[in-house]
Amino acid sequence: MSDSLRVALIIEPTGNHLGSLYAAARNPEVGEVAVLDATGEMFDATKEAVGDRVTATYTEPDALFSDFKPAATLVTMEAWRMPAMIEASLDAGCHVWHEKPGFAELNDYRRIYRKAQSRNLNFSIAYVSRQRAIVQEARRIVAEGLLGDLFACQAWFIADHDRTHQWETLQGGWIFDKARSGGGYLTFLGCHYLDLMRYLTGDDFASVSAATGVVGGEPLPVEDAASVTVQFKSGMVGNLSAGYYVTRHEYGSGRHSGFILWGRDGWLRFNPGGTRRGEPLEWTSHQGAHAGSPHKSWTFSDEDARNDEYSLMTSAFFQSCLTGEPPPLENEAGMWVNEAVQAAYRSSETGMRQDVSIPEVS
């Protein structure tokens, strides 16, 4: 077994989170790196960011896959262009890590999800909030059954409205163009907290109802506000409130996000980004030895606040590619959340609750 991977970055000038992909390519599991950019404009910047690991550059995908033969690809492009490059990667036998959302038309994502599953290839979407220590600890508490049967969860994730003022030009304008992006706030940011709902509870979505709209005054083609109610397969219910409501400074403070979960035997509350503010994970359990002192408040180290969860999670992704162990983000993660987001849009348009499921793979 090789101790390093040949990795290709499939990018373009308007791709999202380019800096994070550069950092991922500097992980110790990565050997030689190739860059595919149809414009050729990103070659110098990538070489500067990634260094001597970049040994090849391409403007044509066929040449990349036939000459360089990567084991894994990292993909960030305008959403409507991503399915073709993801599918080409899978056809070449590559594991894929991709930025959100990975599609503009949901059927494209369904197709590439089925292909990844049928070929036993990693197909991981960048829901990196899972990597935070406070999230991992909350998940452990739930998985050990310390809250008992789960009743309900509530989450909120509020970002800055400053970026909506640049909706026509931000990253070439595609982020707020539904035909090129697939959606608005839920598609790019709310998705993280829908994923946390699944990840923390271990429960899948059954249906959603939602109200989405534009409240900030800009003539956006996609939503800047959303309220989503989720019913889970277990019967548990949940709610997500999300939107571009605060200033950039307030968003950067991290104080406008949170997660609460209630169960038969206890509850927990935390801010998924709270380690940056020193906020605790609070939880209560009335089970066993915990009943004598049910309420806990745990804080996390400053080191955790400084960790780069994107680099940590892509490192785990690369290790999975090398060893065959399960990846840090299961292939179903993006499929469940993207199905739920698109169902939320249908619910808002029709005024009716929408069922949520993911494609079966034979």
VEXDREN-2710 file (C-alpha; in Angstrom, 1 decimal):
% VEXDREN-2710
k/r/px/py/pz
1/MET/0.0/0.0/0.0
2/SER/1.3/3.4/-0.9
3/ASP/1.8/5.9/1.9
4/SER/0.8/8.9/-0.3
5/LEU/-1.8/9.7/-2.9
6/ARG/-1.6/11.3/-6.3
7/VAL/-4.2/14.1/-6.1
8/ALA/-5.8/16.4/-8.7
9/LEU/-7.3/19.8/-7.9
10/ILE/-10.1/20.5/-10.4
11/ILE/-10.7/24.2/-10.0
12/GLU/-11.5/27.5/-11.8
13/PRO/-11.1/31.2/-10.9
14/THR/-14.7/31.5/-9.5
15/GLY/-14.6/28.3/-7.4
16/ASN/-15.6/28.4/-3.8
17/HIS/-13.1/27.9/-0.9
18/LEU/-10.0/27.7/-3.1
19/GLY/-7.8/28.4/-0.2
20/SER/-9.2/25.5/1.7
21/LEU/-8.5/23.1/-1.2
22/TYR/-4.9/24.4/-1.4
23/ALA/-4.5/23.7/2.3
24/ALA/-5.9/20.2/1.8
25/ALA/-3.3/19.5/-0.9
26/ARG/-0.6/20.3/1.7
27/ASN/-1.7/17.4/3.9
28/PRO/1.0/14.8/4.6
29/GLU/-1.0/12.0/2.8
30/VAL/-0.7/13.9/-0.5
31/GLY/2.2/13.2/-2.8
32/GLU/2.2/14.6/-6.3
33/VAL/-0.5/17.1/-7.2
34/ALA/-1.9/18.0/-10.6
35/VAL/-4.1/21.0/-11.4
36/LEU/-7.0/21.0/-13.9
37/ASP/-8.3/24.5/-14.8
38/ALA/-9.9/25.0/-18.2
39/THR/-8.9/28.6/-18.1
40/GLY/-5.3/28.1/-17.1
41/GLU/-5.6/31.1/-14.9
42/MET/-5.1/29.3/-11.6
43/PHE/-1.9/27.5/-12.3
44/ASP/0.5/30.1/-10.9
45/ALA/-1.6/30.7/-7.8
46/THR/-1.9/27.0/-7.1
47/LYS/1.8/26.4/-7.4
48/GLU/2.5/29.3/-5.1
49/ALA/0.0/28.0/-2.5
50/VAL/0.8/24.2/-2.7
51/GLY/4.5/24.4/-3.6
52/ASP/6.7/21.7/-5.3
53/ARG/4.0/19.1/-5.0
54/VAL/2.4/20.5/-8.1
55/THR/4.1/18.6/-10.9
56/ALA/1.6/18.9/-13.7
57/THR/-1.1/21.2/-15.0
58/TYR/-3.9/20.6/-17.5
59/THR/-6.7/22.4/-19.3
60/GLU/-8.3/19.2/-20.6
61/PRO/-9.8/16.5/-18.3
62/ASP/-9.0/13.6/-20.7
63/ALA/-5.3/14.5/-20.5
64/LEU/-5.4/14.7/-16.7
65/PHE/-6.9/11.3/-16.2
66/SER/-4.9/9.5/-18.9
67/ASP/-1.5/11.1/-18.1
68/PHE/-1.5/11.9/-14.4
69/LYS/-3.8/9.1/-13.2
70/PRO/-4.9/10.7/-9.9
71/ALA/-6.2/8.5/-7.1
72/ALA/-8.4/11.3/-5.7
73/THR/-9.7/14.6/-6.9
74/LEU/-10.7/17.7/-5.0
75/VAL/-13.3/19.7/-6.9
76/THR/-14.5/23.2/-6.6
77/MET/-16.2/25.0/-9.5
78/GLU/-19.4/26.8/-10.2
79/ALA/-22.1/24.3/-9.1
80/TRP/-23.6/23.8/-12.5
81/ARG/-20.2/22.7/-13.9
82/MET/-19.3/20.3/-11.1
83/PRO/-21.3/17.2/-12.1
84/ALA/-19.4/16.6/-15.3
85/MET/-16.0/16.8/-13.6
86/ILE/-17.1/14.7/-10.6
87/GLU/-18.5/12.1/-13.0
88/ALA/-15.3/12.1/-15.1
89/SER/-13.3/11.5/-11.8
90/LEU/-15.5/8.6/-10.8
91/ASP/-15.3/7.1/-14.4
92/ALA/-11.5/7.3/-14.0
93/GLY/-11.7/5.4/-10.7
94/CYS/-10.9/8.4/-8.5
95/HIS/-12.2/9.1/-5.0
96/VAL/-13.9/12.5/-4.9
97/TRP/-14.0/15.3/-2.3
98/HIS/-16.1/18.2/-3.5
99/GLU/-17.3/21.6/-2.4
100/LYS/-21.0/22.4/-1.9
101/PRO/-23.4/21.8/-3.4
102/GLY/-22.0/19.7/-6.3
103/PHE/-24.8/20.4/-8.7
104/ALA/-27.4/22.9/-9.9
105/GLU/-29.9/20.2/-11.0
106/LEU/-30.6/17.6/-8.4
107/ASN/-30.9/14.7/-10.9
108/ASP/-27.3/15.3/-11.8
109/TYR/-26.2/14.7/-8.2
110/ARG/-28.4/11.7/-7.9
111/ARG/-26.7/10.2/-10.9
112/ILE/-23.2/10.7/-9.6
113/TYR/-24.1/9.5/-6.1
114/ARG/-25.4/6.3/-7.6
115/LYS/-22.2/5.9/-9.6
116/ALA/-19.9/6.5/-6.6
117/GLN/-21.9/4.0/-4.6
118/SER/-21.9/1.3/-7.3
119/ARG/-18.1/1.7/-7.8
120/ASN/-17.3/1.7/-4.0
121/LEU/-15.6/5.1/-4.3
122/ASN/-15.5/7.8/-1.7
123/PHE/-17.7/10.7/-2.6
124/SER/-17.5/13.2/0.2
125/ILE/-19.0/16.7/0.4
126/ALA/-17.3/19.5/2.5
127/TYR/-19.5/19.4/5.6
128/VAL/-16.5/20.1/7.8
129/SER/-18.4/21.3/10.9
130/ARG/-18.5/17.6/11.9
131/GLN/-14.7/17.8/12.6
132/ARG/-15.0/20.2/15.6
133/ALA/-14.3/18.6/19.0
134/ILE/-17.4/20.1/20.5
135/VAL/-19.5/18.4/17.8
136/GLN/-17.7/15.1/18.2
137/GLU/-18.3/15.2/22.0
138/ALA/-22.0/16.0/21.6
139/ARG/-22.3/13.1/19.2
140/ARG/-20.7/10.8/21.7
141/ILE/-23.1/11.8/24.4
142/VAL/-26.1/11.1/22.1
143/ALA/-24.6/7.8/20.8
144/GLU/-24.1/6.5/24.3
145/GLY/-27.8/7.0/24.9
146/LEU/-27.3/9.5/27.7
147/LEU/-30.2/11.6/26.6
148/GLY/-32.5/8.6/26.1
149/ASP/-35.1/8.6/23.3
150/LEU/-34.7/11.8/21.3
151/PHE/-37.7/14.2/21.1
152/ALA/-36.7/17.3/19.2
153/CYS/-33.8/19.5/18.1
154/GLN/-33.5/23.1/17.2
155/ALA/-30.6/24.8/15.3
156/TRP/-29.9/28.3/14.0
157/PHE/-27.1/29.5/11.8
158/ILE/-27.1/33.2/10.8
159/ALA/-24.5/34.7/8.5
160/ASP/-23.8/38.3/7.2
161/HIS/-26.1/40.2/4.9
162/ASP/-23.1/42.2/3.6
163/ARG/-22.4/39.6/0.9
164/THR/-25.9/39.9/-0.5
165/HIS/-25.1/43.5/-1.4
166/GLN/-22.6/42.0/-3.9
167/TRP/-24.9/39.4/-5.3
168/GLU/-24.4/40.4/-8.9
169/THR/-20.6/40.2/-8.7
170/LEU/-19.6/37.9/-5.8
171/GLN/-17.4/35.1/-7.3
172/GLY/-18.6/36.0/-10.7
173/GLY/-22.2/36.3/-9.7
174/TRP/-22.9/32.6/-9.7
175/ILE/-23.5/32.1/-6.0
176/PHE/-26.8/34.0/-6.1
177/ASP/-27.8/32.7/-9.6
178/LYS/-30.1/29.7/-9.1
179/ALA/-29.5/28.4/-12.6
180/ARG/-25.8/28.1/-11.8
181/SER/-25.9/27.5/-8.0
182/GLY/-29.0/25.3/-7.4
183/GLY/-30.2/27.5/-4.5
184/GLY/-29.4/30.1/-1.9
185/TYR/-28.6/30.2/1.8
186/LEU/-29.8/26.6/2.5
187/THR/-27.7/25.3/-0.3
188/PHE/-24.4/26.9/0.8
189/LEU/-24.7/27.4/4.6
190/GLY/-27.8/26.0/6.0
191/CYS/-26.7/22.6/4.7
192/HIS/-24.0/22.4/7.4
193/TYR/-26.6/22.4/10.2
194/LEU/-29.0/20.0/8.4
195/ASP/-26.0/17.7/8.2
196/LEU/-25.3/18.2/11.9
197/MET/-28.9/17.2/12.7
198/ARG/-28.3/13.9/11.0
199/TYR/-24.8/13.4/12.3
200/LEU/-25.6/14.2/15.9
201/THR/-28.8/12.2/16.2
202/GLY/-27.9/9.3/13.9
203/ASP/-31.4/9.7/12.4
204/ASP/-32.4/10.3/8.8
205/PHE/-34.9/12.8/7.4
206/ALA/-38.4/11.6/6.6
207/SER/-40.1/14.9/5.5
208/VAL/-39.7/18.7/5.6
209/SER/-41.8/21.7/5.5
210/ALA/-40.3/25.1/4.9
211/ALA/-40.7/28.8/4.3
212/THR/-38.0/30.4/2.3
213/GLY/-37.8/33.9/0.8
214/VAL/-36.0/37.2/0.3
215/VAL/-36.2/39.5/3.3
216/GLY/-33.1/41.7/3.1
217/GLY/-34.2/44.1/0.4
218/GLU/-31.9/43.0/-2.4
219/PRO/-33.5/41.6/-5.6
220/LEU/-32.0/38.2/-5.1
221/PRO/-32.9/35.2/-7.4
222/VAL/-32.4/32.9/-4.4
223/GLU/-33.4/32.9/-0.8
224/ASP/-31.6/34.8/1.9
225/ALA/-34.0/33.5/4.7
226/ALA/-35.3/30.1/5.6
227/SER/-37.1/28.3/8.3
228/VAL/-37.2/24.5/7.9
229/THR/-39.1/22.0/10.0
230/VAL/-37.9/18.4/9.8
231/GLN/-39.6/15.2/10.7
232/PHE/-37.1/12.3/11.2
233/LYS/-37.7/8.6/10.6
234/SER/-37.8/8.0/14.3
235/GLY/-40.6/10.5/14.7
236/MET/-38.3/13.1/16.2
237/VAL/-38.9/16.7/15.0
238/GLY/-36.4/19.5/14.3
239/ASN/-36.3/23.1/13.2
240/LEU/-33.6/25.1/11.5
241/SER/-33.6/28.9/11.3
242/ALA/-31.1/30.3/8.8
243/GLY/-30.4/33.4/6.8
244/TYR/-28.2/36.4/6.0
245/TYR/-29.4/38.6/8.8
246/VAL/-26.4/40.2/10.6
247/THR/-23.3/42.3/9.8
248/ARG/-20.0/40.8/8.8
249/HIS/-18.5/41.6/12.2
250/GLU/-21.4/39.9/14.0
251/TYR/-21.1/36.8/11.8
252/GLY/-17.4/36.7/12.5
253/SER/-18.1/36.8/16.3
254/GLY/-19.7/33.3/16.1
255/ARG/-22.5/34.2/18.4
256/HIS/-25.4/33.7/16.0
257/SER/-25.3/30.0/15.7
258/GLY/-26.4/27.2/18.1
259/PHE/-27.9/23.7/18.5
260/ILE/-30.2/22.3/21.2
261/LEU/-31.3/18.6/21.5
262/TRP/-33.9/17.3/23.9
263/GLY/-34.4/13.7/24.9
264/ARG/-36.4/11.6/27.4
265/ASP/-33.5/11.5/29.9
266/GLY/-31.8/14.8/29.3
267/TRP/-30.7/17.6/26.9
268/LEU/-27.7/19.2/25.4
269/ARG/-26.9/22.7/24.1
270/PHE/-23.9/24.1/22.3
271/ASN/-22.6/26.5/19.7
272/PRO/-21.0/24.4/16.9
273/GLY/-18.5/27.2/16.5
274/GLY/-18.4/27.9/20.2
275/THR/-14.8/26.9/20.9
276/ARG/-13.8/30.1/19.1
277/ARG/-15.7/32.0/21.8
278/GLY/-14.9/29.7/24.7
279/GLU/-18.6/28.7/24.9
280/PRO/-19.3/25.4/26.7
281/LEU/-21.1/22.3/25.8
282/GLU/-23.9/22.1/28.3
283/TRP/-25.8/18.9/28.9
284/THR/-27.9/17.1/31.4
285/SER/-28.6/13.4/31.8
286/HIS/-30.7/11.7/34.5
287/GLN/-29.4/8.2/33.6
288/GLY/-27.4/6.1/36.1
289/ALA/-24.4/7.8/37.8
290/HIS/-25.3/11.0/36.1
291/ALA/-28.5/11.4/38.0
292/GLY/-26.7/12.6/41.2
293/SER/-25.2/15.5/39.3
294/PRO/-27.1/15.8/36.1
295/HIS/-26.0/19.2/34.7
296/LYS/-22.5/19.5/33.1
297/SER/-20.8/22.4/31.4
298/TRP/-17.7/21.5/29.5
299/THR/-15.3/23.9/27.7
300/PHE/-12.7/23.0/25.1
301/SER/-9.1/23.9/24.7
302/ASP/-7.8/26.9/22.8
303/GLU/-6.0/24.5/20.6
304/ASP/-9.2/23.1/19.3
305/ALA/-10.4/26.6/18.5
306/ARG/-7.3/27.1/16.3
307/ASN/-7.6/23.8/14.4
308/ASP/-8.3/24.0/10.7
309/GLU/-11.2/21.5/10.5
310/TYR/-11.0/21.5/6.7
311/SER/-7.5/20.3/6.7
312/LEU/-8.2/17.8/9.4
313/MET/-11.2/16.3/7.6
314/THR/-9.5/16.1/4.2
315/SER/-6.6/14.4/5.9
316/ALA/-9.1/11.8/7.2
317/PHE/-10.5/11.6/3.7
318/PHE/-7.1/10.9/2.2
319/GLN/-6.4/8.3/4.9
320/SER/-9.6/6.5/4.0
321/CYS/-8.6/6.5/0.3
322/LEU/-5.3/4.9/1.2
323/THR/-6.5/2.3/3.7
324/GLY/-10.1/1.5/2.6
325/GLU/-11.4/2.5/6.0
326/PRO/-14.7/4.4/6.1
327/PRO/-14.4/8.1/5.1
328/PRO/-15.1/10.9/7.6
329/LEU/-18.1/11.8/5.5
330/GLU/-20.2/8.9/4.2
331/ASN/-21.3/9.1/0.6
332/GLU/-24.9/9.4/1.8
333/ALA/-24.3/12.7/3.7
334/GLY/-24.5/15.0/0.7
335/MET/-27.3/13.1/-0.8
336/TRP/-29.5/13.3/2.3
337/VAL/-28.9/17.0/2.8
338/ASN/-29.2/18.0/-0.8
339/GLU/-32.5/16.1/-1.1
340/ALA/-33.8/17.8/2.1
341/VAL/-32.8/21.3/0.8
342/GLN/-34.5/20.8/-2.6
343/ALA/-37.6/19.4/-0.8
344/ALA/-37.6/22.5/1.4
345/TYR/-37.7/24.7/-1.7
346/ARG/-40.6/22.6/-3.1
347/SER/-42.4/22.9/0.2
348/SER/-42.0/26.7/0.2
349/GLU/-43.3/26.9/-3.3
350/THR/-46.3/24.6/-2.8
351/GLY/-47.2/25.2/0.8
352/MET/-47.1/21.5/1.4
353/ARG/-44.9/19.1/3.4
354/GLN/-42.5/17.1/1.2
355/ASP/-41.2/13.6/1.7
356/VAL/-37.4/13.1/1.8
357/SER/-35.5/10.0/0.6
358/ILE/-32.3/9.2/-1.2
359/PRO/-31.9/7.1/-4.3
360/GLU/-31.6/3.3/-4.0
361/VAL/-28.5/1.8/-5.5
362/SER/-28.8/-1.7/-6.9
END
